[in-house]
Amino acid sequence: MKILFIHRRGVGQFEHLAANLASAGNEVTLITESVDRRLPGVRIVRHRAEPPATLAAIRTSPLATTEHHVRIGLRVAETLDALVRAEGPPDMVVGHIGWGSMMFVKDVVPRAPALGYCEFFYRAEGADVGFDPEDVIDLDVRQRLRLRNAAQLVTLDAIDAGISPTGWQRSRYPENYARRIAVCHDGIDVHRFRPDNRHGLTLPDGRVIKPGDPVVTFAARDLEPYRGFPQAAKAAERVLARHKDAIFVFVGGDSNSYGASRRDGKSWKDAVLEETPLDPARVFFPGQVPHETLTRLFQISAAHIYLTYPFVLSWSVLEAMSCGALVIGSETAPVQEVIRHGQNGLLVPFFEPEAIAETVLDVLARPQAFADMRRQARQTIIERYALDRCLSRQRSIMAQMFGASMRSVAAAG
């Protein structure tokens, strides 16, 4: 089969599925704006890049983001049209719907089944916006959020089906569309992310940490409020004051992946550390690290803090659980879908650093008491998120769509 993937930022969530389909002998092509990695057997076709709307444009025009998404959709459509003219249509299209990339796919290839990756639908209530008590949700915010979903709604009205990585993420979509969205995670390689207590890791100061040490870990793409960095830093300050041997490792960049940037131009990390100074001899900030290093940290971790707004669930927390880490997670819907308090992890209030610190201190004081919880964490990933299971379900969804499409064509003929 000729299978076409569409994702604005490289292979993204389709890494495992695209590689799996290519290895099975399918002709796999990815249309993308930027390339993050290349996969064997997957052809890369880049579409013309569309510069994002400037902050000034976004502040002055509620249509700026929507217009940007439409332009991306047009670029993908012209690239797809050129491919179809040269090589014929694909048998199936799979693409992320979040940036407008899939808006006009059905106009180019109306007979090809189209499966949309439905990651997150924005709302003014019940999710990330308004979660912080200091958020001001006025009419302007509500209008901009509604328009931010415009590209997704146009796409959902055209594609044949959708897929969301978690049930909570699917639940954010309007009910009439959610009925056509299946739940299936991208998958976690449980053979790669597994417990391993044989190896240590050298920290930037030359110190070697190893399993059994009181090492507390935290990982996010960037150290920012959406992933609870301010609360984790305040919790670390409390733990360090009461546990003389505890070490914290905060993995993440200094940029801003989600939510608003600071108006003063400072990174969230710098601003938080000005308010909450942490001992550099016991707290380490290695930045964004290779995946192998992050995996080793999960395997060493005595306690892994994972906090998030009600937003997209991070791969990292599932990888940590697969490595047998004890996750101390926030009592927010995406985390509660995976972690059951006292069974396969621990849950804490997002905005209460003292409660987070007390939980960390308890885990560090009684590590053996949580051994079964670590085992249950890995078992959860094996049973619900293991890569082979997820790939099988994804392929099944695609096969059903392709079969339905062929029956429809036959009936029309």
MITORDO-828056 format. One record per residue (C-alpha): x, y, z; residue in three letters; residue number from 1. Coordinates in steps of 0.001 Angstrom, whole numbers, plus 524288, in hexadecimal, padded with zeros to 5 digits. Layout:
<atoms>
[atom [X, Y, Z], ALA, NUM]
...
</atoms>
This chain:
<atoms>
[atom [80000, 80000, 80000], MET, 1]
[atom [803AB, 80E31, 7FE06], LYS, 2]
[atom [80225, 814CE, 80B26], ILE, 3]
[atom [8040B, 82365, 80CEB], LEU, 4]
[atom [806CE, 829B5, 81A0D], PHE, 5]
[atom [80550, 8384F, 81C54], ILE, 6]
[atom [80B51, 83F39, 827FB], HIS, 7]
[atom [81026, 84D19, 828B5], ARG, 8]
[atom [81BE8, 84A2D, 8314C], ARG, 9]
[atom [82244, 83E05, 82C2A], GLY, 10]
[atom [81DB3, 83059, 82EE3], VAL, 11]
[atom [818B9, 83403, 83C8D], GLY, 12]
[atom [80EEE, 82A86, 8423D], GLN, 13]
[atom [80F9A, 821FA, 83612], PHE, 14]
[atom [81D8C, 81D53, 8384F], GLU, 15]
[atom [81A3F, 80F64, 83C2F], HIS, 16]
[atom [80EA4, 80D97, 83316], LEU, 17]
[atom [8158B, 812E7, 8270C], ALA, 18]
[atom [821A2, 80AA6, 82998], ALA, 19]
[atom [8195A, 7FE8F, 82BF5], ASN, 20]
[atom [811A4, 80050, 81F64], LEU, 21]
[atom [81E00, 802EC, 81784], ALA, 22]
[atom [824A2, 7F6CA, 81CEB], SER, 23]
[atom [818CD, 7EEC5, 818AE], ALA, 24]
[atom [81B36, 7F2B5, 80A97], GLY, 25]
[atom [8119C, 7FDEA, 80926], ASN, 26]
[atom [81541, 80A18, 80187], GLU, 27]
[atom [8159B, 81474, 80C23], VAL, 28]
[atom [81707, 82312, 809D4], THR, 29]
[atom [81709, 82E4D, 8139C], LEU, 30]
[atom [81330, 83C28, 80FCD], ILE, 31]
[atom [818CF, 8458C, 819C0], THR, 32]
[atom [81D9B, 85363, 81BA1], GLU, 33]
[atom [829A2, 84FC1, 8238B], SER, 34]
[atom [83106, 84312, 82586], VAL, 35]
[atom [8342F, 83EB3, 83361], ASP, 36]
[atom [8392A, 83116, 82FD7], ARG, 37]
[atom [8398D, 827CE, 82469], ARG, 38]
[atom [83454, 819F9, 824A6], LEU, 39]
[atom [8389F, 80E9B, 81C0E], PRO, 40]
[atom [82F34, 80CB6, 810CA], GLY, 41]
[atom [827DB, 81976, 8132B], VAL, 42]
[atom [82913, 8239C, 80871], ARG, 43]
[atom [82915, 831C7, 80CD5], ILE, 44]
[atom [82266, 83C44, 8048E], VAL, 45]
[atom [8230C, 849F9, 80A14], ARG, 46]
[atom [818C4, 85429, 80766], HIS, 47]
[atom [81B80, 862A5, 80717], ARG, 48]
[atom [81CBA, 8682B, 814BC], ALA, 49]
[atom [81339, 8724E, 8199E], GLU, 50]
[atom [818EF, 87BC7, 8238B], PRO, 51]
[atom [810B0, 87C14, 82FE6], PRO, 52]
[atom [80844, 887B3, 8332A], ALA, 53]
[atom [80FCE, 891EE, 83AC0], THR, 54]
[atom [80C46, 894D8, 848C7], LEU, 55]
[atom [8080E, 8A279, 84488], ALA, 56]
[atom [7FEF5, 89CB2, 83A3C], ALA, 57]
[atom [7F91A, 8932D, 843ED], ILE, 58]
[atom [7F685, 89E18, 84D9B], ARG, 59]
[atom [7F005, 8A6D2, 8437F], THR, 60]
[atom [7E890, 89CDF, 83B59], SER, 61]
[atom [7E0E6, 89145, 840AA], PRO, 62]
[atom [7E208, 88B45, 83310], LEU, 63]
[atom [7F0F1, 88B10, 832C2], ALA, 64]
[atom [7F282, 87D18, 8379A], THR, 65]
[atom [7E739, 87816, 82F5D], THR, 66]
[atom [7ECE1, 87E7C, 8233A], GLU, 67]
[atom [7FA0D, 8783A, 82618], HIS, 68]
[atom [7F3B0, 86ADA, 826EE], HIS, 69]
[atom [7EC87, 86CFE, 81A18], VAL, 70]
[atom [7F945, 870A6, 8135C], ARG, 71]
[atom [7FFA2, 86429, 81874], ILE, 72]
[atom [7F430, 85C56, 8134B], GLY, 73]
[atom [7F586, 862AA, 805F0], LEU, 74]
[atom [80414, 85F87, 8057D], ARG, 75]
[atom [80191, 8514C, 808C5], VAL, 76]
[atom [7F6BF, 850A8, 7FE99], ALA, 77]
[atom [7FF59, 855F9, 7F3B2], GLU, 78]
[atom [80A1E, 84C5A, 7F74A], THR, 79]
[atom [800A3, 840F5, 7F7CC], LEU, 80]
[atom [7FA89, 84506, 7EAE8], ASP, 81]
[atom [807E6, 844FB, 7E468], ALA, 82]
[atom [80A9C, 8375F, 7E9C1], LEU, 83]
[atom [7FD8A, 83239, 7E4FE], VAL, 84]
[atom [7FFAD, 837BF, 7D766], ARG, 85]
[atom [80D00, 83145, 7D6B6], ALA, 86]
[atom [80A60, 82458, 7DD89], GLU, 87]
[atom [7FBDA, 8226B, 7DF5B], GLY, 88]
[atom [7F424, 82357, 7EC11], PRO, 89]
[atom [7F7E8, 81C98, 7F8BD], PRO, 90]
[atom [7EFCB, 8115F, 7FDE6], ASP, 91]
[atom [7EE76, 81800, 80B13], MET, 92]
[atom [7F214, 824D0, 811BE], VAL, 93]
[atom [7F576, 825F5, 82038], VAL, 94]
[atom [7F843, 8336A, 825BB], GLY, 95]
[atom [7F86A, 83C7B, 83177], HIS, 96]
[atom [7ECDE, 845D1, 8310D], ILE, 97]
[atom [7F1E6, 84FFE, 83A94], GLY, 98]
[atom [7F873, 859E7, 83188], TRP, 99]
[atom [7EFBC, 859A3, 8259D], GLY, 100]
[atom [7F834, 84FE7, 81E46], SER, 101]
[atom [7ECB7, 846E7, 81B55], MET, 102]
[atom [7E2A5, 85162, 81801], MET, 103]
[atom [7E272, 84F67, 80945], PHE, 104]
[atom [7E704, 84150, 807F0], VAL, 105]
[atom [7D980, 83C70, 8041B], LYS, 106]
[atom [7D8B4, 846E1, 7F997], ASP, 107]
[atom [7E4D4, 84130, 7F346], VAL, 108]
[atom [7E234, 832A7, 7F583], VAL, 109]
[atom [7D39B, 8314D, 7F851], PRO, 110]
[atom [7D38E, 8226E, 7F722], ARG, 111]
[atom [7DF32, 81FA1, 7FFF4], ALA, 112]
[atom [7DB70, 81C45, 80E0C], PRO, 113]
[atom [7E087, 826E0, 81725], ALA, 114]
[atom [7E3CE, 8244C, 8257A], LEU, 115]
[atom [7E65D, 8303F, 82DED], GLY, 116]
[atom [7EED8, 83083, 83A0E], TYR, 117]
[atom [7E676, 8381C, 843C8], CYS, 118]
[atom [7EFA2, 83CCD, 84E62], GLU, 119]
[atom [7E8D2, 84803, 8553A], PHE, 120]
[atom [7DC87, 85040, 853BC], PHE, 121]
[atom [7DD33, 85D60, 85A85], TYR, 122]
[atom [7D29C, 861E0, 863DB], ARG, 123]
[atom [7D0FA, 86D46, 86D19], ALA, 124]
[atom [7CCEC, 8643C, 87835], GLU, 125]
[atom [7D068, 856CE, 87D44], GLY, 126]
[atom [7DE4D, 855A9, 8783A], ALA, 127]
[atom [7EAD4, 85DB5, 877F6], ASP, 128]
[atom [7E4CB, 86B21, 87648], VAL, 129]
[atom [7DFCC, 86FE7, 8835D], GLY, 130]
[atom [7E692, 8650A, 88AE6], PHE, 131]
[atom [7EF76, 86EE0, 89192], ASP, 132]
[atom [7E6FC, 876A1, 89B25], PRO, 133]
[atom [7EDF8, 88300, 896B3], GLU, 134]
[atom [7E9A7, 8814A, 8888D], ASP, 135]
[atom [7E07F, 88BD4, 88386], VAL, 136]
[atom [7D6E8, 885E9, 879D4], ILE, 137]
[atom [7D053, 89162, 8733F], ASP, 138]
[atom [7C888, 8926A, 86699], LEU, 139]
[atom [7D4CE, 89469, 85E81], ASP, 140]
[atom [7DAD8, 887BE, 86390], VAL, 141]
[atom [7CE72, 8801E, 860DA], ARG, 142]
[atom [7CD5C, 8854C, 85309], GLN, 143]
[atom [7DB8C, 88246, 84FE3], ARG, 144]
[atom [7DA4C, 87473, 8551E], LEU, 145]
[atom [7CE42, 871F9, 84CDE], ARG, 146]
[atom [7D55A, 876C8, 840C2], LEU, 147]
[atom [7E14C, 86EBC, 8443A], ARG, 148]
[atom [7D8FE, 8629F, 84214], ASN, 149]
[atom [7D44C, 86724, 834BB], ALA, 150]
[atom [7DE1E, 85F2D, 82CDD], ALA, 151]
[atom [7DB29, 8530A, 834D2], GLN, 152]
[atom [7CC7A, 85470, 832EC], LEU, 153]
[atom [7CDD2, 85632, 8243A], VAL, 154]
[atom [7D6A2, 84A3D, 823E0], THR, 155]
[atom [7CDF6, 841D9, 82C92], LEU, 156]
[atom [7C276, 844B0, 823C1], ASP, 157]
[atom [7C9E2, 83F2E, 8181A], ALA, 158]
[atom [7D20A, 833A6, 81CE1], ILE, 159]
[atom [7CCD3, 825E8, 81EA1], ASP, 160]
[atom [7D141, 82329, 82C8D], ALA, 161]
[atom [7DA3F, 827BC, 8375C], GLY, 162]
[atom [7E330, 8223F, 841A1], ILE, 163]
[atom [7E6ED, 827E6, 84EF3], SER, 164]
[atom [7F1BE, 822E5, 857DE], PRO, 165]
[atom [7E993, 82341, 86450], THR, 166]
[atom [7DB4E, 822BA, 867E5], GLY, 167]
[atom [7DBE8, 82FED, 86E97], TRP, 168]
[atom [7E1AA, 83671, 8628D], GLN, 169]
[atom [7D6BB, 830B3, 85A45], ARG, 170]
[atom [7CCA3, 8358F, 86412], SER, 171]
[atom [7D07D, 84397, 86164], ARG, 172]
[atom [7CB26, 842D0, 8538D], TYR, 173]
[atom [7BCDC, 845FB, 85066], PRO, 174]
[atom [7B483, 839F5, 8528C], GLU, 175]
[atom [7B020, 838A8, 84466], ASN, 176]
[atom [7BE6A, 83799, 84042], TYR, 177]
[atom [7C339, 82FF4, 84C1C], ALA, 178]
[atom [7BA89, 824A2, 847F6], ARG, 179]
[atom [7C348, 822EF, 83C07], ARG, 180]
[atom [7D00C, 823E0, 843AD], ILE, 181]
[atom [7D646, 81758, 84882], ALA, 182]
[atom [7DF22, 8171E, 8546D], VAL, 183]
[atom [7EC92, 8115A, 85247], CYS, 184]
[atom [7F995, 815FB, 8576E], HIS, 185]
[atom [8058B, 81746, 84EB0], ASP, 186]
[atom [80BD9, 80C73, 8569D], GLY, 187]
[atom [8171D, 80AAD, 86023], ILE, 188]
[atom [8225A, 8017C, 85CFE], ASP, 189]
[atom [8223B, 7F983, 86982], VAL, 190]
[atom [82E87, 7F233, 86579], HIS, 191]
[atom [8362E, 7FED1, 8641D], ARG, 192]
[atom [83033, 80565, 87008], PHE, 193]
[atom [831F4, 7FB1B, 87A86], ARG, 194]
[atom [83746, 7FA49, 88863], PRO, 195]
[atom [8460D, 7F90E, 8892D], ASP, 196]
[atom [84D52, 7FA6E, 89617], ASN, 197]
[atom [85AAE, 7F6C8, 890CA], ARG, 198]
[atom [85F8A, 80402, 88C40], HIS, 199]
[atom [861F3, 81183, 891AF], GLY, 200]
[atom [86298, 81ED9, 88B6A], LEU, 201]
[atom [86CC5, 82995, 88C6A], THR, 202]
[atom [8677C, 83705, 88FD4], LEU, 203]
[atom [86D55, 843A8, 88A5A], PRO, 204]
[atom [875B7, 84578, 8968C], ASP, 205]
[atom [87BA3, 837EB, 89506], GLY, 206]
[atom [87382, 83198, 89FA4], ARG, 207]
[atom [86E31, 82421, 89C56], VAL, 208]
[atom [8603B, 820F1, 8A01B], ILE, 209]
[atom [85AF1, 8131B, 8A032], LYS, 210]
[atom [84E97, 80B91, 8A364], PRO, 211]
[atom [84BDC, 80C3B, 8B1E5], GLY, 212]
[atom [850BD, 81A30, 8B350], ASP, 213]
[atom [846D9, 8248B, 8B7D2], PRO, 214]
[atom [8459F, 82A69, 8AA35], VAL, 215]
[atom [83936, 831C3, 8A6C1], VAL, 216]
[atom [836BB, 8341D, 89853], THR, 217]
[atom [82E59, 83D79, 89079], PHE, 218]
[atom [82D5E, 83DDE, 881AA], ALA, 219]
[atom [82661, 846BD, 8780A], ALA, 220]
[atom [82916, 84C08, 86A84], ARG, 221]
[atom [82AF4, 85955, 870EA], ASP, 222]
[atom [82ACD, 85D88, 87F21], LEU, 223]
[atom [81E30, 86555, 87F95], GLU, 224]
[atom [8113E, 866C2, 886DF], PRO, 225]
[atom [80958, 85D86, 87E2E], TYR, 226]
[atom [811C4, 85250, 88307], ARG, 227]
[atom [8122D, 85708, 8911B], GLY, 228]
[atom [82052, 85B65, 891D8], PHE, 229]
[atom [81DAC, 8667C, 89B9D], PRO, 230]
[atom [816D2, 85D24, 8A4E6], GLN, 231]
[atom [8213D, 8529E, 8A346], ALA, 232]
[atom [82C01, 85C6F, 8A629], ALA, 233]
[atom [82538, 860F5, 8B294], LYS, 234]
[atom [82362, 852CA, 8B6A2], ALA, 235]
[atom [831DC, 8503E, 8B42E], ALA, 236]
[atom [8357D, 85B98, 8BD16], GLU, 237]
[atom [82DA7, 85568, 8C816], ARG, 238]
[atom [8330A, 847BD, 8C5E0], VAL, 239]
[atom [8412A, 84C65, 8C588], LEU, 240]
[atom [83F5A, 8536C, 8D27B], ALA, 241]
[atom [83AE8, 846E4, 8D91F], ARG, 242]
[atom [84282, 83C2A, 8D215], HIS, 243]
[atom [85122, 83E54, 8D255], LYS, 244]
[atom [8544F, 834A5, 8C76F], ASP, 245]
[atom [8496F, 83722, 8BDAD], ALA, 246]
[atom [84D3A, 83AEE, 8AFC0], ILE, 247]
[atom [84430, 840C3, 8A58E], PHE, 248]
[atom [845FC, 83FF4, 896D1], VAL, 249]
[atom [83D34, 848F3, 88EC7], PHE, 250]
[atom [83D87, 84534, 88065], VAL, 251]
[atom [83816, 84F31, 876D3], GLY, 252]
[atom [83B46, 85AEE, 86E89], GLY, 253]
[atom [83AAD, 86959, 871CE], ASP, 254]
[atom [830B1, 86CB5, 86764], SER, 255]
[atom [821E0, 86C9B, 86766], ASN, 256]
[atom [81A90, 86164, 86103], SER, 257]
[atom [80CDE, 863BC, 8662D], TYR, 258]
[atom [8057F, 86F41, 86B8F], GLY, 259]
[atom [809C8, 87D55, 86BEC], ALA, 260]
[atom [8179D, 88270, 86CBA], SER, 261]
[atom [81B50, 88BE0, 8776B], ARG, 262]
[atom [81949, 89A23, 873E4], ARG, 263]
[atom [8264E, 89DDC, 87A14], ASP, 264]
[atom [82DA9, 89566, 87052], GLY, 265]
[atom [83373, 88C5F, 87AA1], LYS, 266]
[atom [83284, 87DC0, 87971], SER, 267]
[atom [8296F, 87748, 88322], TRP, 268]
[atom [834FD, 86FBE, 88878], LYS, 269]
[atom [83CD2, 87C10, 88B86], ASP, 270]
[atom [8312B, 882F3, 8916E], ALA, 271]
[atom [82D8F, 87767, 89A05], VAL, 272]
[atom [83B90, 875A5, 89ED0], LEU, 273]
[atom [83C52, 88406, 8A274], GLU, 274]
[atom [830B0, 881ED, 8AB6F], GLU, 275]
[atom [834A9, 87438, 8AFB4], THR, 276]
[atom [84376, 87319, 8B030], PRO, 277]
[atom [84802, 864F2, 8B03B], LEU, 278]
[atom [8553C, 85F9D, 8B45C], ASP, 279]
[atom [85D01, 85D61, 8A7B4], PRO, 280]
[atom [864B7, 852AF, 8AE95], ALA, 281]
[atom [8584D, 84AB8, 8B032], ARG, 282]
[atom [84F8D, 84F49, 8A517], VAL, 283]
[atom [85363, 84D2B, 896ED], PHE, 284]
[atom [84E0C, 852ED, 88A68], PHE, 285]
[atom [853EB, 84B51, 87EF4], PRO, 286]
[atom [84A8F, 8516D, 87529], GLY, 287]
[atom [844BB, 848B2, 86AB5], GLN, 288]
[atom [84C1F, 83BDB, 86AD5], VAL, 289]
[atom [84D3C, 83042, 86183], PRO, 290]
[atom [8426B, 82655, 8631E], HIS, 291]
[atom [84C27, 81C3C, 867F9], GLU, 292]
[atom [85018, 8254A, 8731D], THR, 293]
[atom [841F5, 827FE, 876A4], LEU, 294]
[atom [83F33, 8196C, 876E1], THR, 295]
[atom [84A9E, 8172C, 8800E], ARG, 296]
[atom [84555, 821D7, 8890C], LEU, 297]
[atom [83819, 81B1B, 88967], PHE, 298]
[atom [83EC5, 80E50, 88CF3], GLN, 299]
[atom [8467D, 814D3, 897E7], ILE, 300]
[atom [83BB0, 81D9D, 89D05], SER, 301]
[atom [8371A, 81B8C, 8AAFA], ALA, 302]
[atom [82B78, 82467, 8A827], ALA, 303]
[atom [82743, 82A95, 89B52], HIS, 304]
[atom [81EF7, 836E3, 89C0F], ILE, 305]
[atom [81583, 838C4, 890BC], TYR, 306]
[atom [80C6C, 8446A, 89161], LEU, 307]
[atom [803FB, 84983, 8866A], THR, 308]
[atom [7F89D, 85276, 883D2], TYR, 309]
[atom [7ECC2, 84B56, 87E46], PRO, 310]
[atom [7F36B, 84A82, 87113], PHE, 311]
[atom [7FA29, 840E3, 867FC], VAL, 312]
[atom [7FFFF, 8357F, 86F93], LEU, 313]
[atom [80ED4, 834AB, 86DFF], SER, 314]
[atom [8155B, 8288B, 86898], TRP, 315]
[atom [81F8F, 82A31, 87349], SER, 316]
[atom [8169F, 82656, 87E87], VAL, 317]
[atom [81305, 8199A, 877C4], LEU, 318]
[atom [82144, 816E2, 874A0], GLU, 319]
[atom [824B5, 81957, 882E6], ALA, 320]
[atom [81A44, 80FC7, 8875F], MET, 321]
[atom [81F11, 805BB, 87D7C], SER, 322]
[atom [82C9B, 80714, 883A2], CYS, 323]
[atom [826C4, 80404, 890E8], GLY, 324]
[atom [827B4, 811D6, 89629], ALA, 325]
[atom [81ED6, 815DA, 8A14E], LEU, 326]
[atom [8172E, 82137, 89BA8], VAL, 327]
[atom [81204, 82BEF, 8A46B], ILE, 328]
[atom [8081B, 83204, 89B4C], GLY, 329]
[atom [7FE85, 83D23, 89BC4], SER, 330]
[atom [7F02B, 83AE0, 89EAC], GLU, 331]
[atom [7EC5E, 83F43, 8910D], THR, 332]
[atom [7E3E5, 837ED, 8875E], ALA, 333]
[atom [7EE69, 83388, 87DAA], PRO, 334]
[atom [7F6A4, 82DC6, 888A8], VAL, 335]
[atom [7EB18, 827BA, 88FBB], GLN, 336]
[atom [7E7D7, 82013, 8836E], GLU, 337]
[atom [7F4C0, 818D3, 88505], VAL, 338]
[atom [7F82E, 81927, 8937A], ILE, 339]
[atom [7EFC6, 813BF, 89E60], ARG, 340]
[atom [7F42A, 8197A, 8AB47], HIS, 341]
[atom [7FA82, 80F55, 8B3F6], GLY, 342]
[atom [7FA2D, 804D0, 8A97E], GLN, 343]
[atom [8039F, 8085E, 89E92], ASN, 344]
[atom [80808, 815C5, 8A321], GLY, 345]
[atom [804B8, 82122, 8ABFF], LEU, 346]
[atom [7FC5A, 82D16, 8A93D], LEU, 347]
[atom [7FDFF, 83A91, 8AF26], VAL, 348]
[atom [7F713, 847B7, 8ADBC], PRO, 349]
[atom [7FD7D, 84F6D, 8A2BA], PHE, 350]
[atom [7FE1C, 85C7D, 8A9CF], PHE, 351]
[atom [802DE, 85767, 8B714], GLU, 352]
[atom [811D3, 8569D, 8B7B1], PRO, 353]
[atom [81133, 852C8, 8C608], GLU, 354]
[atom [808F6, 846C5, 8C2E8], ALA, 355]
[atom [8122C, 8434A, 8B7C1], ILE, 356]
[atom [81DE4, 844A0, 8C0C6], ALA, 357]
[atom [817C7, 83C6D, 8CB84], GLU, 358]
[atom [814F3, 8319E, 8C1C3], THR, 359]
[atom [822D8, 831E6, 8BC8B], VAL, 360]
[atom [82865, 83168, 8CA58], LEU, 361]
[atom [81FE2, 825B2, 8CDAD], ASP, 362]
[atom [82483, 81E63, 8C191], VAL, 363]
[atom [832CD, 82172, 8C46E], LEU, 364]
[atom [8312C, 81CF6, 8D28A], ALA, 365]
[atom [82A89, 81008, 8CF1C], ARG, 366]
[atom [82EF0, 80BEB, 8C178], PRO, 367]
[atom [82BDD, 7FD78, 8C340], GLN, 368]
[atom [81DE2, 8007A, 8C714], ALA, 369]
[atom [81B44, 804D8, 8B929], PHE, 370]
[atom [821AB, 7F988, 8B1E2], ALA, 371]
[atom [814BD, 7F35A, 8AE1B], ASP, 372]
[atom [80FB8, 8007A, 8A949], MET, 373]
[atom [81B5E, 80135, 8A000], ARG, 374]
[atom [81857, 7F3AA, 89AD5], ARG, 375]
[atom [80A2A, 7F748, 898E4], GLN, 376]
[atom [80E49, 80396, 891A5], ALA, 377]
[atom [815C2, 7FB9B, 887AB], ARG, 378]
[atom [80ABB, 7F1C5, 886B2], GLN, 379]
[atom [8014D, 7FCCE, 88383], THR, 380]
[atom [809AC, 800CF, 877F3], ILE, 381]
[atom [80B32, 7F2C8, 87341], ILE, 382]
[atom [7FC90, 7F05E, 873B1], GLU, 383]
[atom [7F792, 7FD61, 86E72], ARG, 384]
[atom [80251, 80487, 86724], TYR, 385]
[atom [80C15, 7FA65, 8622E], ALA, 386]
[atom [810A0, 7FDB0, 8547A], LEU, 387]
[atom [80CE8, 7F0BE, 84E38], ASP, 388]
[atom [7FF07, 7F1C0, 8538B], ARG, 389]
[atom [7FD86, 7FFDC, 84EFC], CYS, 390]
[atom [80309, 7FD0B, 84180], LEU, 391]
[atom [7F9C7, 7F194, 84000], SER, 392]
[atom [7EE26, 7FA25, 84381], ARG, 393]
[atom [7F298, 8052C, 83A7F], GLN, 394]
[atom [7F42D, 7FBC7, 82F1D], ARG, 395]
[atom [7E6D5, 7F5DC, 83225], SER, 396]
[atom [7E07D, 8035B, 831BA], ILE, 397]
[atom [7E710, 8062F, 824B9], MET, 398]
[atom [7E30A, 7F907, 81F1C], ALA, 399]
[atom [7D4DB, 7FB4E, 822FB], GLN, 400]
[atom [7D511, 808B8, 81CAA], MET, 401]
[atom [7DB36, 80378, 8103D], PHE, 402]
[atom [7D14D, 7F871, 80F8C], GLY, 403]
[atom [7C608, 801DE, 81186], ALA, 404]
[atom [7CB8B, 80AB4, 80701], SER, 405]
[atom [7CC94, 7FF7B, 7FD3F], MET, 406]
[atom [7BE8F, 7FB34, 80037], ARG, 407]
[atom [7B9FE, 8092F, 7FE18], SER, 408]
[atom [7C100, 80A14, 7F10A], VAL, 409]
[atom [7BB55, 7FD04, 7ECD3], ALA, 410]
[atom [7ADA8, 8014F, 7F086], ALA, 411]
[atom [7AF45, 80E25, 7E94B], ALA, 412]
[atom [7B408, 806CE, 7DD3C], GLY, 413]
</atoms>
